[in-house]
């Protein structure tokens, strides 16, 4: 399964501080509204069943008075060892309240134009560092309890920048995004040293003005909460 929201799976993320901090609270960080486009290719496969993948993904993130919205669209083709192909089309959208306590989400997956999965619902948290629950309307009547400390994706990004600002090299929190009925995932972040804005090591397609201020590379690994530390990301 490919997790879509917040680049779930195994991800290399560039954290950019978009405005000077006025204090220690993550909410004082400003995330710049943006639209990003990515080319998708196969890096490695554990079996010979998949020969190649090609496609594209777009991510659109916007801010409103009430909170943050994110839409993602991923379209890709899987080629198997026999030369057969499957066209995949995954669309995801979410809204997260500014306080980080309310979240709603929708995801739809098509294979060769036929719908194979649809997820829709809402999630709430009782407060910072407290638990909550996610209630799905699709599939109907699916209720998932969220453990204490759960974050929704945008607040997770803000607090990850907070951790980078504080000089943390590792940081972990449970995150719920609604992209699966698995519940919250344990997200472990390995944060690199601050990048030199003058350095050429900025990666392809990253606008130079985004690195005019402090930034960090962070590698994220996502684990099921019930793996008890023994599972693979």
N, C-alpha and C positions, 0 to 999 in steps of 0.2 A: 504494500500500500504506500502511496505517496501522500504525505501530509502537506497541506497547502498553506494554511495560515501561518504567518510569521516565519516562513521558510522552514517549516518543521521537517525533521528527518535528521540530517547532519548538515550543519550550515556554517559557512564562514561569513561573518557579518562585519561590516565597517560601521563603527559607532562614531557619530559626528555630533559634537556639541554645537547646536545651531545659534546659541546666544550666550552671552556671559551669565554666569550664575550670580544671583543676588543673595543666595544663601544655600543651606544644605538640603532643603527639601527638593525632591525630584520634580514636583509640579512646577518649580520655577525654571526648569529647563524647557526650552521651546523646540518642538520638533517641526521642521519645515514641511509644509504640505508639498507633496511631490508625486510624480508618476515615473515609474521605472520599468524598463523593458529588458528581458533576459532571453538569451538563446539557450535552449536545452539540448544537451547531448549526453550520451552514456559515458560515465567515467569508468565503471567496472561492474561486472555482473558475477554473482556467486555461482551461477550455473550457466550451462551453455544454451539454455532455453531462449534467452534474450540475446540477439546478435547486435542490435543497435537501437537507438532512440534518437529522434530529432523532433524539435518543436520550439515553442516560444511561450513565455509567461510575461504578463504585465501585472503590475501592482500599482494601485492608486490609493493614496492616503491623504485624507483631508480633515480639517479641524472645523468645528462649529462651536457655538456658544455652549451647547449642552455636552459636547464630547468629541469623539473621533470616529470617523467612518473609514473603512478600508474595503476595497473591492479587488479581487484577484481573478485572473482568467488564465488558465493553462491549457494549451492545446498541443498535443504531441502524438507521434506515431511510434508504435513499438514494432520492431521487425524481429521475427523469431528465426531460429536456425534453419527452418524449412523455407524461408522466404515469404511466409504469410505476414500480414500486417493487421494491427488493430489501431484505429483512430480513437484517441481519448480527448474528451473535452470536459474540463472541470472548472466550474465557476463558484466563487465564494464571496460573500459580503458579510460585513459585521458592523455593529455600532457599539461603542464602549463609552459609558458615561464618564464625565470628567473626574468624578470622585473615585472611579474605579470599582464601583459597587454593583453596577448593572451592565448587562451585556446581552445582545441578541445577535443571532447568526443564521445564515442560510447557505447551504452548499448543495450543488447538483452535479452529478457525474454521468456522462454519456459515453458509451462505447459503440463506435460505428453508428452514431446518431440515435442509439436506443438508450433511454434512461435506465441506469442500473442502481443508482443510489440517490436518495434525497434526504438531507438533514435540515431541520429547522427547529428553533427553540429560543429560550431565554435562560439566562443564568443570573443569580444574585449572590452577593457575599454579605455576611453580617457586619463586616467592618474590617479594617486593616489587621492583618495577621489572624483573622478568624475564618472559619469555613463558610460554606454555603451550599447551594444546590443548583443543578441545571435541569430544566424541565423541557423535554422535547415534545413538540407537536407532530414532528415527523422524524422517526417513527413515533406513533401516538403512544402517549402515557409512559414514555421512557423517562425515568427520574434517576439522576446520578448525584450522589453526595460529593461535595468538593471539600478536600481536607483543609485544616487551618493553614494559613499562609498562602493560599492560592491567589494567583494574579491573573488578570486578563492581559492580552498581548501588548497593548500600548503602554500600560503602566509598567509591565515587565521591561519594556525597552527603556523607559525613563529611569527606572531604578537600576538597570544595568549600566546606564551612563553614569548614574550616581556612584555605583561601585567602582567604575573605571576612574572617575574623578578622585575618589578616595584612595586610589592606589591599590585596590584589590586585584589579585591575579586570578582568583577563582571565586565563583559565586553560584549558588544553586537555589532555585525556588520552584514549586509546582505552578504550572500554567495551564489554564483551560482556554481553548480556542474554538471549540464546537466543530472541528473538522472531522471528528470521529466520535463514536459512542463509548470510547475507552475511558472517558473522564479526564481528569487532570494528568499531565505528564510532568515528571521531574526533569527540569531543564538545567543542565550543568554548563556553566560558561567558563571557558579559559580565556582570560583577557590578556592581550599582549601589551607591550610597552607603548607609550604615546608615540605616534608617528611624527616625524619631522615634516612640517608643511612644505619645506623646500625639497624634500626627498622625491625622487622619481618613482619610488615604490608605492604607487597609489592604485594600481589595478586598471584594467581596461574600462573605458566608458564612464569613469568617475569624473564629474565636473571639477576642475581645479578649485573653484571658489568654495566647494564643500570642504576642502582640506585647508582652507585659509586659517582655520582655528584648530583646536586640539581634536584629535581623533585616535581611535584604537581599532585594531583588528581583534575580533573575538570569535572563537570557535565554540559552537553550541552542540551539545549532545542531548538527546531526548530519550528518557527511559520510562517504561511503564511503572506506575506507583507500586504495583504488587510484585515487582521483580526482586525486592529485598536486596538490592545491590548486586545480584548475581547475573542479571541479564545483559545483553548487548544493547547498545543504543540503536 
